[in-house]
Amino acid sequence: MSATVTAAVLLIALPVAFNSAFAVLAATFDYPDILRRPTAEVLDRFRKGASWLVLLWWAFALTAALLAPLAVLLAASLDGADPVLLDAGVTVGVLAAGVQFLGLIRWPFLVPYLARADAEPGATPARREAIDVVFQSFNRYLGVAVGEHLGFLFTGAWSILAGAAMTQGMAVPGWLGMAGIAVGAVLVLCSLEFVGPFEPHGWKLAGALTPVAYVIWSLWLVATGVALLV
C-alpha cells in the first residue's frame, strides 16, 4: 500500500474512530460536560462504568495518537509543496498528536486508581480531599492546559500548514487547502478558551465554537482522504 493510499485511509478512519468514541463517551459518561462536575460525582460515574469505560478511554486516547502517522504520510503525499512547509507540518502534527494523547491517557491509568481510592471504606475526609486535589490538578494540567489548549493550538497549526501545502500541489483540489487553513485558524482561536482572564470559567465564544469546529475539521479530513483516493 502506497503512502498516499495509507494517508487517505487514515484521513477517513481517524475522524470516524475519534467521533465514534466521543459519541459513546457522551452518551454513557456525559462527556465532556461531566468534567465540570464535582470530583466525587465524576469518580462515582467512572466506577459505575467499570472496565469497559477504562477500555473506551484507552481507545479514545489512541485515536489521538493516530494523528502522528497521518501527519507524516500526508506530507509524503503532497507532491509539489515546499519541503520546508511539509517538514514544519510533520513536526507540528506529531506534537499535536502527542499533547492530545497525553491529555487523554490519564483516564485509563490515573483515574481508575483515584476512583478506587475514593471508594475505600476507610477513606478519611482528608484522604478524599487529597484525591480531589489530585484529580482537579491533573484535570486542569493534562486536560485543560495540555490536551485542550496545546491540543487545539497544535492541531489548528497543523491544519493551517497542511492546508497551505495542499494549495501548492496537485494531489488534492486547492479549495480543500483553503478549507484546512480556515478551520485551523478557528481551532487556534478555540485554544484560547481558558487563557488569561478566561481561565476561571472559560471564554464562551471559544466554548461554543469548539464542537462546531471539530465537526468541520473531521469532515475536512474525510474529504481530503476521499480526494487523495480519486
MODELLER restraints for C-alpha pairs under 7 A, 6 or more apart:
rsr = mdl.restraints
at = mdl.atoms
rsr.add(forms.Gaussian(group=physical.xy_distance, feature=features.Distance(at['CA:3:A'], at['CA:73:A']), mean=5.68, stdev=0.5))
rsr.add(forms.Gaussian(group=physical.xy_distance, feature=features.Distance(at['CA:3:A'], at['CA:76:A']), mean=6.73, stdev=0.5))
rsr.add(forms.Gaussian(group=physical.xy_distance, feature=features.Distance(at['CA:3:A'], at['CA:77:A']), mean=6.46, stdev=0.5))
rsr.add(forms.Gaussian(group=physical.xy_distance, feature=features.Distance(at['CA:4:A'], at['CA:73:A']), mean=6.90, stdev=0.5))
rsr.add(forms.Gaussian(group=physical.xy_distance, feature=features.Distance(at['CA:4:A'], at['CA:74:A']), mean=6.96, stdev=0.5))
rsr.add(forms.Gaussian(group=physical.xy_distance, feature=features.Distance(at['CA:4:A'], at['CA:77:A']), mean=5.00, stdev=0.5))
rsr.add(forms.Gaussian(group=physical.xy_distance, feature=features.Distance(at['CA:4:A'], at['CA:228:A']), mean=6.81, stdev=0.5))
rsr.add(forms.Gaussian(group=physical.xy_distance, feature=features.Distance(at['CA:5:A'], at['CA:229:A']), mean=6.55, stdev=0.5))
rsr.add(forms.Gaussian(group=physical.xy_distance, feature=features.Distance(at['CA:7:A'], at['CA:70:A']), mean=5.84, stdev=0.5))
rsr.add(forms.Gaussian(group=physical.xy_distance, feature=features.Distance(at['CA:7:A'], at['CA:73:A']), mean=5.21, stdev=0.5))
rsr.add(forms.Gaussian(group=physical.xy_distance, feature=features.Distance(at['CA:7:A'], at['CA:74:A']), mean=5.40, stdev=0.5))
rsr.add(forms.Gaussian(group=physical.xy_distance, feature=features.Distance(at['CA:8:A'], at['CA:225:A']), mean=3.97, stdev=0.5))
rsr.add(forms.Gaussian(group=physical.xy_distance, feature=features.Distance(at['CA:8:A'], at['CA:226:A']), mean=6.60, stdev=0.5))
rsr.add(forms.Gaussian(group=physical.xy_distance, feature=features.Distance(at['CA:8:A'], at['CA:228:A']), mean=5.85, stdev=0.5))
rsr.add(forms.Gaussian(group=physical.xy_distance, feature=features.Distance(at['CA:8:A'], at['CA:229:A']), mean=6.45, stdev=0.5))
rsr.add(forms.Gaussian(group=physical.xy_distance, feature=features.Distance(at['CA:9:A'], at['CA:225:A']), mean=6.51, stdev=0.5))
rsr.add(forms.Gaussian(group=physical.xy_distance, feature=features.Distance(at['CA:10:A'], at['CA:70:A']), mean=6.13, stdev=0.5))
rsr.add(forms.Gaussian(group=physical.xy_distance, feature=features.Distance(at['CA:11:A'], at['CA:70:A']), mean=6.97, stdev=0.5))
rsr.add(forms.Gaussian(group=physical.xy_distance, feature=features.Distance(at['CA:11:A'], at['CA:221:A']), mean=5.21, stdev=0.5))
rsr.add(forms.Gaussian(group=physical.xy_distance, feature=features.Distance(at['CA:11:A'], at['CA:222:A']), mean=5.62, stdev=0.5))
rsr.add(forms.Gaussian(group=physical.xy_distance, feature=features.Distance(at['CA:11:A'], at['CA:224:A']), mean=6.96, stdev=0.5))
rsr.add(forms.Gaussian(group=physical.xy_distance, feature=features.Distance(at['CA:11:A'], at['CA:225:A']), mean=4.94, stdev=0.5))
rsr.add(forms.Gaussian(group=physical.xy_distance, feature=features.Distance(at['CA:12:A'], at['CA:221:A']), mean=6.46, stdev=0.5))
rsr.add(forms.Gaussian(group=physical.xy_distance, feature=features.Distance(at['CA:12:A'], at['CA:222:A']), mean=4.52, stdev=0.5))
rsr.add(forms.Gaussian(group=physical.xy_distance, feature=features.Distance(at['CA:12:A'], at['CA:225:A']), mean=5.65, stdev=0.5))
rsr.add(forms.Gaussian(group=physical.xy_distance, feature=features.Distance(at['CA:14:A'], at['CA:63:A']), mean=6.40, stdev=0.5))
rsr.add(forms.Gaussian(group=physical.xy_distance, feature=features.Distance(at['CA:14:A'], at['CA:66:A']), mean=6.76, stdev=0.5))
rsr.add(forms.Gaussian(group=physical.xy_distance, feature=features.Distance(at['CA:15:A'], at['CA:218:A']), mean=5.21, stdev=0.5))
rsr.add(forms.Gaussian(group=physical.xy_distance, feature=features.Distance(at['CA:17:A'], at['CA:63:A']), mean=6.53, stdev=0.5))
rsr.add(forms.Gaussian(group=physical.xy_distance, feature=features.Distance(at['CA:18:A'], at['CA:60:A']), mean=6.44, stdev=0.5))
rsr.add(forms.Gaussian(group=physical.xy_distance, feature=features.Distance(at['CA:18:A'], at['CA:63:A']), mean=5.64, stdev=0.5))
rsr.add(forms.Gaussian(group=physical.xy_distance, feature=features.Distance(at['CA:21:A'], at['CA:60:A']), mean=5.74, stdev=0.5))
rsr.add(forms.Gaussian(group=physical.xy_distance, feature=features.Distance(at['CA:25:A'], at['CA:31:A']), mean=5.56, stdev=0.5))
rsr.add(forms.Gaussian(group=physical.xy_distance, feature=features.Distance(at['CA:26:A'], at['CA:32:A']), mean=6.70, stdev=0.5))
rsr.add(forms.Gaussian(group=physical.xy_distance, feature=features.Distance(at['CA:34:A'], at['CA:42:A']), mean=6.49, stdev=0.5))
rsr.add(forms.Gaussian(group=physical.xy_distance, feature=features.Distance(at['CA:39:A'], at['CA:132:A']), mean=5.78, stdev=0.5))
rsr.add(forms.Gaussian(group=physical.xy_distance, feature=features.Distance(at['CA:43:A'], at['CA:115:A']), mean=4.97, stdev=0.5))
rsr.add(forms.Gaussian(group=physical.xy_distance, feature=features.Distance(at['CA:46:A'], at['CA:115:A']), mean=6.97, stdev=0.5))
rsr.add(forms.Gaussian(group=physical.xy_distance, feature=features.Distance(at['CA:47:A'], at['CA:115:A']), mean=6.22, stdev=0.5))
rsr.add(forms.Gaussian(group=physical.xy_distance, feature=features.Distance(at['CA:54:A'], at['CA:108:A']), mean=4.80, stdev=0.5))
rsr.add(forms.Gaussian(group=physical.xy_distance, feature=features.Distance(at['CA:55:A'], at['CA:108:A']), mean=6.85, stdev=0.5))
rsr.add(forms.Gaussian(group=physical.xy_distance, feature=features.Distance(at['CA:57:A'], at['CA:107:A']), mean=6.07, stdev=0.5))
rsr.add(forms.Gaussian(group=physical.xy_distance, feature=features.Distance(at['CA:57:A'], at['CA:108:A']), mean=5.65, stdev=0.5))
rsr.add(forms.Gaussian(group=physical.xy_distance, feature=features.Distance(at['CA:58:A'], at['CA:105:A']), mean=6.67, stdev=0.5))
rsr.add(forms.Gaussian(group=physical.xy_distance, feature=features.Distance(at['CA:58:A'], at['CA:108:A']), mean=5.43, stdev=0.5))
rsr.add(forms.Gaussian(group=physical.xy_distance, feature=features.Distance(at['CA:61:A'], at['CA:101:A']), mean=5.27, stdev=0.5))
rsr.add(forms.Gaussian(group=physical.xy_distance, feature=features.Distance(at['CA:61:A'], at['CA:104:A']), mean=5.26, stdev=0.5))
rsr.add(forms.Gaussian(group=physical.xy_distance, feature=features.Distance(at['CA:61:A'], at['CA:105:A']), mean=5.69, stdev=0.5))
rsr.add(forms.Gaussian(group=physical.xy_distance, feature=features.Distance(at['CA:62:A'], at['CA:101:A']), mean=6.88, stdev=0.5))
rsr.add(forms.Gaussian(group=physical.xy_distance, feature=features.Distance(at['CA:64:A'], at['CA:97:A']), mean=5.53, stdev=0.5))
rsr.add(forms.Gaussian(group=physical.xy_distance, feature=features.Distance(at['CA:64:A'], at['CA:100:A']), mean=5.89, stdev=0.5))
rsr.add(forms.Gaussian(group=physical.xy_distance, feature=features.Distance(at['CA:64:A'], at['CA:101:A']), mean=5.41, stdev=0.5))
rsr.add(forms.Gaussian(group=physical.xy_distance, feature=features.Distance(at['CA:65:A'], at['CA:97:A']), mean=4.90, stdev=0.5))
rsr.add(forms.Gaussian(group=physical.xy_distance, feature=features.Distance(at['CA:65:A'], at['CA:98:A']), mean=6.46, stdev=0.5))
rsr.add(forms.Gaussian(group=physical.xy_distance, feature=features.Distance(at['CA:65:A'], at['CA:101:A']), mean=5.71, stdev=0.5))
rsr.add(forms.Gaussian(group=physical.xy_distance, feature=features.Distance(at['CA:66:A'], at['CA:97:A']), mean=6.96, stdev=0.5))
rsr.add(forms.Gaussian(group=physical.xy_distance, feature=features.Distance(at['CA:67:A'], at['CA:93:A']), mean=6.64, stdev=0.5))
rsr.add(forms.Gaussian(group=physical.xy_distance, feature=features.Distance(at['CA:67:A'], at['CA:94:A']), mean=6.84, stdev=0.5))
rsr.add(forms.Gaussian(group=physical.xy_distance, feature=features.Distance(at['CA:67:A'], at['CA:97:A']), mean=5.17, stdev=0.5))
rsr.add(forms.Gaussian(group=physical.xy_distance, feature=features.Distance(at['CA:68:A'], at['CA:93:A']), mean=5.93, stdev=0.5))
rsr.add(forms.Gaussian(group=physical.xy_distance, feature=features.Distance(at['CA:68:A'], at['CA:94:A']), mean=4.37, stdev=0.5))
rsr.add(forms.Gaussian(group=physical.xy_distance, feature=features.Distance(at['CA:68:A'], at['CA:97:A']), mean=5.37, stdev=0.5))
rsr.add(forms.Gaussian(group=physical.xy_distance, feature=features.Distance(at['CA:71:A'], at['CA:90:A']), mean=5.22, stdev=0.5))
rsr.add(forms.Gaussian(group=physical.xy_distance, feature=features.Distance(at['CA:71:A'], at['CA:93:A']), mean=5.32, stdev=0.5))
rsr.add(forms.Gaussian(group=physical.xy_distance, feature=features.Distance(at['CA:71:A'], at['CA:94:A']), mean=6.74, stdev=0.5))
rsr.add(forms.Gaussian(group=physical.xy_distance, feature=features.Distance(at['CA:72:A'], at['CA:90:A']), mean=5.39, stdev=0.5))
rsr.add(forms.Gaussian(group=physical.xy_distance, feature=features.Distance(at['CA:75:A'], at['CA:86:A']), mean=5.51, stdev=0.5))
rsr.add(forms.Gaussian(group=physical.xy_distance, feature=features.Distance(at['CA:75:A'], at['CA:90:A']), mean=6.75, stdev=0.5))
rsr.add(forms.Gaussian(group=physical.xy_distance, feature=features.Distance(at['CA:78:A'], at['CA:166:A']), mean=6.56, stdev=0.5))
rsr.add(forms.Gaussian(group=physical.xy_distance, feature=features.Distance(at['CA:78:A'], at['CA:169:A']), mean=6.11, stdev=0.5))
rsr.add(forms.Gaussian(group=physical.xy_distance, feature=features.Distance(at['CA:78:A'], at['CA:171:A']), mean=5.74, stdev=0.5))
rsr.add(forms.Gaussian(group=physical.xy_distance, feature=features.Distance(at['CA:79:A'], at['CA:169:A']), mean=5.75, stdev=0.5))
rsr.add(forms.Gaussian(group=physical.xy_distance, feature=features.Distance(at['CA:79:A'], at['CA:171:A']), mean=6.71, stdev=0.5))
rsr.add(forms.Gaussian(group=physical.xy_distance, feature=features.Distance(at['CA:80:A'], at['CA:168:A']), mean=6.32, stdev=0.5))
rsr.add(forms.Gaussian(group=physical.xy_distance, feature=features.Distance(at['CA:80:A'], at['CA:169:A']), mean=4.56, stdev=0.5))
rsr.add(forms.Gaussian(group=physical.xy_distance, feature=features.Distance(at['CA:81:A'], at['CA:165:A']), mean=5.18, stdev=0.5))
rsr.add(forms.Gaussian(group=physical.xy_distance, feature=features.Distance(at['CA:81:A'], at['CA:168:A']), mean=5.02, stdev=0.5))
rsr.add(forms.Gaussian(group=physical.xy_distance, feature=features.Distance(at['CA:81:A'], at['CA:169:A']), mean=5.23, stdev=0.5))
rsr.add(forms.Gaussian(group=physical.xy_distance, feature=features.Distance(at['CA:82:A'], at['CA:165:A']), mean=6.91, stdev=0.5))
rsr.add(forms.Gaussian(group=physical.xy_distance, feature=features.Distance(at['CA:85:A'], at['CA:161:A']), mean=6.69, stdev=0.5))
rsr.add(forms.Gaussian(group=physical.xy_distance, feature=features.Distance(at['CA:85:A'], at['CA:165:A']), mean=6.64, stdev=0.5))
rsr.add(forms.Gaussian(group=physical.xy_distance, feature=features.Distance(at['CA:86:A'], at['CA:165:A']), mean=6.69, stdev=0.5))
rsr.add(forms.Gaussian(group=physical.xy_distance, feature=features.Distance(at['CA:89:A'], at['CA:158:A']), mean=5.43, stdev=0.5))
rsr.add(forms.Gaussian(group=physical.xy_distance, feature=features.Distance(at['CA:89:A'], at['CA:161:A']), mean=5.34, stdev=0.5))
rsr.add(forms.Gaussian(group=physical.xy_distance, feature=features.Distance(at['CA:89:A'], at['CA:162:A']), mean=6.02, stdev=0.5))
rsr.add(forms.Gaussian(group=physical.xy_distance, feature=features.Distance(at['CA:92:A'], at['CA:154:A']), mean=6.01, stdev=0.5))
rsr.add(forms.Gaussian(group=physical.xy_distance, feature=features.Distance(at['CA:92:A'], at['CA:158:A']), mean=5.54, stdev=0.5))
rsr.add(forms.Gaussian(group=physical.xy_distance, feature=features.Distance(at['CA:93:A'], at['CA:154:A']), mean=6.88, stdev=0.5))
rsr.add(forms.Gaussian(group=physical.xy_distance, feature=features.Distance(at['CA:93:A'], at['CA:155:A']), mean=6.62, stdev=0.5))
rsr.add(forms.Gaussian(group=physical.xy_distance, feature=features.Distance(at['CA:93:A'], at['CA:158:A']), mean=5.22, stdev=0.5))
rsr.add(forms.Gaussian(group=physical.xy_distance, feature=features.Distance(at['CA:95:A'], at['CA:154:A']), mean=6.70, stdev=0.5))
rsr.add(forms.Gaussian(group=physical.xy_distance, feature=features.Distance(at['CA:96:A'], at['CA:151:A']), mean=5.42, stdev=0.5))
rsr.add(forms.Gaussian(group=physical.xy_distance, feature=features.Distance(at['CA:96:A'], at['CA:154:A']), mean=4.75, stdev=0.5))
rsr.add(forms.Gaussian(group=physical.xy_distance, feature=features.Distance(at['CA:96:A'], at['CA:155:A']), mean=5.20, stdev=0.5))
rsr.add(forms.Gaussian(group=physical.xy_distance, feature=features.Distance(at['CA:99:A'], at['CA:146:A']), mean=5.71, stdev=0.5))
rsr.add(forms.Gaussian(group=physical.xy_distance, feature=features.Distance(at['CA:99:A'], at['CA:147:A']), mean=5.60, stdev=0.5))
rsr.add(forms.Gaussian(group=physical.xy_distance, feature=features.Distance(at['CA:99:A'], at['CA:150:A']), mean=6.53, stdev=0.5))
rsr.add(forms.Gaussian(group=physical.xy_distance, feature=features.Distance(at['CA:99:A'], at['CA:151:A']), mean=5.61, stdev=0.5))
rsr.add(forms.Gaussian(group=physical.xy_distance, feature=features.Distance(at['CA:100:A'], at['CA:147:A']), mean=4.54, stdev=0.5))
rsr.add(forms.Gaussian(group=physical.xy_distance, feature=features.Distance(at['CA:100:A'], at['CA:151:A']), mean=5.05, stdev=0.5))
rsr.add(forms.Gaussian(group=physical.xy_distance, feature=features.Distance(at['CA:102:A'], at['CA:142:A']), mean=6.73, stdev=0.5))
rsr.add(forms.Gaussian(group=physical.xy_distance, feature=features.Distance(at['CA:102:A'], at['CA:147:A']), mean=6.68, stdev=0.5))
rsr.add(forms.Gaussian(group=physical.xy_distance, feature=features.Distance(at['CA:103:A'], at['CA:142:A']), mean=4.61, stdev=0.5))
rsr.add(forms.Gaussian(group=physical.xy_distance, feature=features.Distance(at['CA:103:A'], at['CA:143:A']), mean=4.89, stdev=0.5))
rsr.add(forms.Gaussian(group=physical.xy_distance, feature=features.Distance(at['CA:103:A'], at['CA:146:A']), mean=5.69, stdev=0.5))
rsr.add(forms.Gaussian(group=physical.xy_distance, feature=features.Distance(at['CA:103:A'], at['CA:147:A']), mean=3.96, stdev=0.5))
rsr.add(forms.Gaussian(group=physical.xy_distance, feature=features.Distance(at['CA:104:A'], at['CA:143:A']), mean=6.98, stdev=0.5))
rsr.add(forms.Gaussian(group=physical.xy_distance, feature=features.Distance(at['CA:104:A'], at['CA:147:A']), mean=6.88, stdev=0.5))
rsr.add(forms.Gaussian(group=physical.xy_distance, feature=features.Distance(at['CA:114:A'], at['CA:131:A']), mean=6.44, stdev=0.5))
rsr.add(forms.Gaussian(group=physical.xy_distance, feature=features.Distance(at['CA:118:A'], at['CA:128:A']), mean=5.99, stdev=0.5))
rsr.add(forms.Gaussian(group=physical.xy_distance, feature=features.Distance(at['CA:118:A'], at['CA:131:A']), mean=6.91, stdev=0.5))
rsr.add(forms.Gaussian(group=physical.xy_distance, feature=features.Distance(at['CA:148:A'], at['CA:191:A']), mean=6.62, stdev=0.5))
rsr.add(forms.Gaussian(group=physical.xy_distance, feature=features.Distance(at['CA:149:A'], at['CA:191:A']), mean=4.54, stdev=0.5))
rsr.add(forms.Gaussian(group=physical.xy_distance, feature=features.Distance(at['CA:149:A'], at['CA:192:A']), mean=6.66, stdev=0.5))
rsr.add(forms.Gaussian(group=physical.xy_distance, feature=features.Distance(at['CA:150:A'], at['CA:191:A']), mean=6.92, stdev=0.5))
rsr.add(forms.Gaussian(group=physical.xy_distance, feature=features.Distance(at['CA:152:A'], at['CA:187:A']), mean=5.57, stdev=0.5))
rsr.add(forms.Gaussian(group=physical.xy_distance, feature=features.Distance(at['CA:152:A'], at['CA:188:A']), mean=6.04, stdev=0.5))
rsr.add(forms.Gaussian(group=physical.xy_distance, feature=features.Distance(at['CA:152:A'], at['CA:190:A']), mean=6.76, stdev=0.5))
rsr.add(forms.Gaussian(group=physical.xy_distance, feature=features.Distance(at['CA:152:A'], at['CA:191:A']), mean=5.03, stdev=0.5))
rsr.add(forms.Gaussian(group=physical.xy_distance, feature=features.Distance(at['CA:153:A'], at['CA:187:A']), mean=6.56, stdev=0.5))
rsr.add(forms.Gaussian(group=physical.xy_distance, feature=features.Distance(at['CA:153:A'], at['CA:188:A']), mean=4.69, stdev=0.5))
rsr.add(forms.Gaussian(group=physical.xy_distance, feature=features.Distance(at['CA:153:A'], at['CA:191:A']), mean=5.30, stdev=0.5))
rsr.add(forms.Gaussian(group=physical.xy_distance, feature=features.Distance(at['CA:156:A'], at['CA:184:A']), mean=3.84, stdev=0.5))
rsr.add(forms.Gaussian(group=physical.xy_distance, feature=features.Distance(at['CA:156:A'], at['CA:185:A']), mean=6.00, stdev=0.5))
rsr.add(forms.Gaussian(group=physical.xy_distance, feature=features.Distance(at['CA:156:A'], at['CA:187:A']), mean=4.78, stdev=0.5))
rsr.add(forms.Gaussian(group=physical.xy_distance, feature=features.Distance(at['CA:156:A'], at['CA:188:A']), mean=5.03, stdev=0.5))
rsr.add(forms.Gaussian(group=physical.xy_distance, feature=features.Distance(at['CA:157:A'], at['CA:184:A']), mean=6.06, stdev=0.5))
rsr.add(forms.Gaussian(group=physical.xy_distance, feature=features.Distance(at['CA:157:A'], at['CA:188:A']), mean=6.80, stdev=0.5))
rsr.add(forms.Gaussian(group=physical.xy_distance, feature=features.Distance(at['CA:159:A'], at['CA:180:A']), mean=5.33, stdev=0.5))
rsr.add(forms.Gaussian(group=physical.xy_distance, feature=features.Distance(at['CA:159:A'], at['CA:181:A']), mean=6.10, stdev=0.5))
rsr.add(forms.Gaussian(group=physical.xy_distance, feature=features.Distance(at['CA:159:A'], at['CA:184:A']), mean=4.86, stdev=0.5))
rsr.add(forms.Gaussian(group=physical.xy_distance, feature=features.Distance(at['CA:160:A'], at['CA:180:A']), mean=5.80, stdev=0.5))
rsr.add(forms.Gaussian(group=physical.xy_distance, feature=features.Distance(at['CA:160:A'], at['CA:181:A']), mean=4.08, stdev=0.5))
rsr.add(forms.Gaussian(group=physical.xy_distance, feature=features.Distance(at['CA:160:A'], at['CA:184:A']), mean=5.10, stdev=0.5))
rsr.add(forms.Gaussian(group=physical.xy_distance, feature=features.Distance(at['CA:160:A'], at['CA:185:A']), mean=6.84, stdev=0.5))
rsr.add(forms.Gaussian(group=physical.xy_distance, feature=features.Distance(at['CA:163:A'], at['CA:176:A']), mean=6.98, stdev=0.5))
rsr.add(forms.Gaussian(group=physical.xy_distance, feature=features.Distance(at['CA:163:A'], at['CA:177:A']), mean=3.73, stdev=0.5))
rsr.add(forms.Gaussian(group=physical.xy_distance, feature=features.Distance(at['CA:163:A'], at['CA:178:A']), mean=5.96, stdev=0.5))
rsr.add(forms.Gaussian(group=physical.xy_distance, feature=features.Distance(at['CA:163:A'], at['CA:180:A']), mean=4.59, stdev=0.5))
rsr.add(forms.Gaussian(group=physical.xy_distance, feature=features.Distance(at['CA:163:A'], at['CA:181:A']), mean=5.14, stdev=0.5))
rsr.add(forms.Gaussian(group=physical.xy_distance, feature=features.Distance(at['CA:164:A'], at['CA:177:A']), mean=5.82, stdev=0.5))
rsr.add(forms.Gaussian(group=physical.xy_distance, feature=features.Distance(at['CA:164:A'], at['CA:181:A']), mean=6.68, stdev=0.5))
rsr.add(forms.Gaussian(group=physical.xy_distance, feature=features.Distance(at['CA:166:A'], at['CA:172:A']), mean=6.46, stdev=0.5))
rsr.add(forms.Gaussian(group=physical.xy_distance, feature=features.Distance(at['CA:166:A'], at['CA:174:A']), mean=6.27, stdev=0.5))
rsr.add(forms.Gaussian(group=physical.xy_distance, feature=features.Distance(at['CA:166:A'], at['CA:177:A']), mean=4.82, stdev=0.5))
rsr.add(forms.Gaussian(group=physical.xy_distance, feature=features.Distance(at['CA:167:A'], at['CA:174:A']), mean=4.66, stdev=0.5))
rsr.add(forms.Gaussian(group=physical.xy_distance, feature=features.Distance(at['CA:167:A'], at['CA:177:A']), mean=5.17, stdev=0.5))
rsr.add(forms.Gaussian(group=physical.xy_distance, feature=features.Distance(at['CA:171:A'], at['CA:228:A']), mean=6.44, stdev=0.5))
rsr.add(forms.Gaussian(group=physical.xy_distance, feature=features.Distance(at['CA:172:A'], at['CA:224:A']), mean=6.99, stdev=0.5))
rsr.add(forms.Gaussian(group=physical.xy_distance, feature=features.Distance(at['CA:172:A'], at['CA:227:A']), mean=5.69, stdev=0.5))
rsr.add(forms.Gaussian(group=physical.xy_distance, feature=features.Distance(at['CA:172:A'], at['CA:228:A']), mean=6.18, stdev=0.5))
rsr.add(forms.Gaussian(group=physical.xy_distance, feature=features.Distance(at['CA:176:A'], at['CA:224:A']), mean=6.81, stdev=0.5))
rsr.add(forms.Gaussian(group=physical.xy_distance, feature=features.Distance(at['CA:180:A'], at['CA:220:A']), mean=6.86, stdev=0.5))
rsr.add(forms.Gaussian(group=physical.xy_distance, feature=features.Distance(at['CA:183:A'], at['CA:213:A']), mean=6.47, stdev=0.5))
rsr.add(forms.Gaussian(group=physical.xy_distance, feature=features.Distance(at['CA:183:A'], at['CA:217:A']), mean=6.20, stdev=0.5))
rsr.add(forms.Gaussian(group=physical.xy_distance, feature=features.Distance(at['CA:186:A'], at['CA:213:A']), mean=6.72, stdev=0.5))
rsr.add(forms.Gaussian(group=physical.xy_distance, feature=features.Distance(at['CA:187:A'], at['CA:213:A']), mean=6.56, stdev=0.5))
rsr.add(forms.Gaussian(group=physical.xy_distance, feature=features.Distance(at['CA:189:A'], at['CA:206:A']), mean=6.87, stdev=0.5))
rsr.add(forms.Gaussian(group=physical.xy_distance, feature=features.Distance(at['CA:190:A'], at['CA:206:A']), mean=4.64, stdev=0.5))
rsr.add(forms.Gaussian(group=physical.xy_distance, feature=features.Distance(at['CA:190:A'], at['CA:209:A']), mean=6.82, stdev=0.5))
rsr.add(forms.Gaussian(group=physical.xy_distance, feature=features.Distance(at['CA:190:A'], at['CA:210:A']), mean=5.85, stdev=0.5))
rsr.add(forms.Gaussian(group=physical.xy_distance, feature=features.Distance(at['CA:193:A'], at['CA:202:A']), mean=5.19, stdev=0.5))
rsr.add(forms.Gaussian(group=physical.xy_distance, feature=features.Distance(at['CA:193:A'], at['CA:203:A']), mean=4.70, stdev=0.5))
rsr.add(forms.Gaussian(group=physical.xy_distance, feature=features.Distance(at['CA:193:A'], at['CA:206:A']), mean=5.26, stdev=0.5))
rsr.add(forms.Gaussian(group=physical.xy_distance, feature=features.Distance(at['CA:193:A'], at['CA:207:A']), mean=6.40, stdev=0.5))
rsr.add(forms.Gaussian(group=physical.xy_distance, feature=features.Distance(at['CA:194:A'], at['CA:202:A']), mean=4.78, stdev=0.5))
rsr.add(forms.Gaussian(group=physical.xy_distance, feature=features.Distance(at['CA:194:A'], at['CA:203:A']), mean=6.42, stdev=0.5))
